[in-house]
């Protein structure tokens, strides 16, 4: 219950926007992971912010090259982006649940 309270909130209001803040944090951490592991230079990802954003949005594909051409070599980066995508699905589910009124 505590996790849900801080991720989507309860009752009427704008608590479900907490999940959007969570997505923004994931995107920024993803950018940091790409830079720290050197994957940005290895894969020649021109803008690591857009790659990270594309990976956190589960339904929308911003650029097909992110899915076809980028193969993360670094094991920590690859494992992080598996979790990144999973948390993106979870936060999107929380956002939609908050918008639809399931959390009231």
C-alpha positions as CSV (number, residue, x, y, z in Angstrom):
1,X,0.0,0.0,0.0
2,X,2.9,2.4,0.8
3,X,4.4,1.7,-2.6
4,X,1.1,2.4,-4.4
5,X,0.6,5.6,-2.3
6,X,3.9,7.0,-3.5
7,X,3.7,5.7,-7.1
8,X,0.1,6.6,-8.0
9,X,-1.5,8.0,-4.9
10,X,-5.0,7.4,-3.6
11,X,-8.3,9.2,-4.0
12,X,-9.0,12.2,-6.2
13,X,-6.2,14.4,-7.3
14,X,-3.1,14.2,-9.3
15,X,-1.2,11.4,-7.5
16,X,-1.0,9.3,-10.6
17,X,1.4,11.8,-12.1
18,X,4.0,10.4,-9.6
19,X,4.4,7.6,-12.2
20,X,5.4,10.1,-14.8
21,X,8.1,11.5,-12.4
22,X,9.2,7.9,-12.0
23,X,9.5,7.5,-15.7
24,X,11.5,10.7,-16.0
25,X,13.9,9.4,-13.3
26,X,14.3,6.1,-15.2
27,X,15.1,8.0,-18.4
28,X,17.8,10.1,-16.6
29,X,19.3,7.0,-14.9
30,X,19.3,5.2,-18.3
31,X,21.3,8.1,-19.8
32,X,23.7,7.8,-17.0
33,X,24.1,4.0,-17.5
34,X,24.8,4.5,-21.2
35,X,27.5,7.1,-20.5
36,X,29.1,5.2,-17.6
37,X,29.3,1.9,-19.3
38,X,30.6,3.5,-22.6
39,X,27.7,2.0,-24.6
40,X,26.9,5.4,-26.1
41,X,30.3,5.5,-27.9
42,X,30.4,1.7,-28.7
43,X,26.9,1.7,-30.3
44,X,27.3,5.2,-31.7
45,X,23.9,6.2,-30.2
46,X,23.7,9.8,-31.3
47,X,21.4,11.0,-28.5
48,X,21.3,8.7,-25.5
49,X,18.4,10.6,-24.0
50,X,16.1,9.5,-26.9
51,X,17.3,5.9,-26.7
52,X,16.5,5.8,-22.9
53,X,13.1,7.4,-23.5
54,X,12.3,5.0,-26.3
55,X,13.2,2.0,-24.0
56,X,11.0,3.2,-21.1
57,X,7.9,3.8,-23.3
58,X,6.5,0.3,-23.7
59,X,3.9,0.9,-26.4
60,X,5.4,3.7,-28.5
61,X,8.5,3.2,-30.7
62,X,10.2,6.4,-31.4
63,X,12.8,5.0,-33.7
64,X,13.1,1.5,-35.2
65,X,16.9,1.7,-35.2
66,X,16.9,1.6,-31.4
67,X,15.4,-1.9,-31.6
68,X,17.2,-3.3,-34.7
69,X,20.7,-1.9,-34.7
70,X,21.6,-1.3,-31.0
71,X,22.9,-4.4,-29.3
72,X,24.2,-3.5,-25.8
73,X,27.5,-5.3,-25.3
74,X,28.1,-4.3,-21.6
75,X,26.4,-6.8,-19.3
76,X,25.5,-4.2,-16.6
77,X,23.9,-1.9,-19.3
78,X,22.0,-4.8,-20.8
79,X,20.6,-6.0,-17.4
80,X,19.7,-2.4,-16.5
81,X,17.8,-1.9,-19.6
82,X,15.8,-5.1,-19.1
83,X,14.7,-3.7,-15.7
84,X,14.3,-0.3,-17.4
85,X,11.7,-1.7,-19.8
86,X,9.9,-3.7,-17.1
87,X,9.6,-0.7,-14.8
88,X,8.4,1.3,-17.8
89,X,5.5,-1.2,-18.2
90,X,4.7,-1.1,-14.5
91,X,4.7,2.7,-14.3
92,X,2.6,3.0,-17.4
93,X,0.1,0.6,-15.9
94,X,0.0,2.7,-12.7
95,X,-0.5,5.9,-14.7
96,X,-3.4,4.3,-16.7
97,X,-4.9,2.9,-13.5
98,X,-4.8,6.4,-11.9
99,X,-6.3,8.0,-15.0
100,X,-9.1,5.5,-15.3
101,X,-10.1,5.9,-11.6
102,X,-9.1,2.5,-10.4
103,X,-7.3,4.0,-7.4
104,X,-10.2,5.9,-5.9
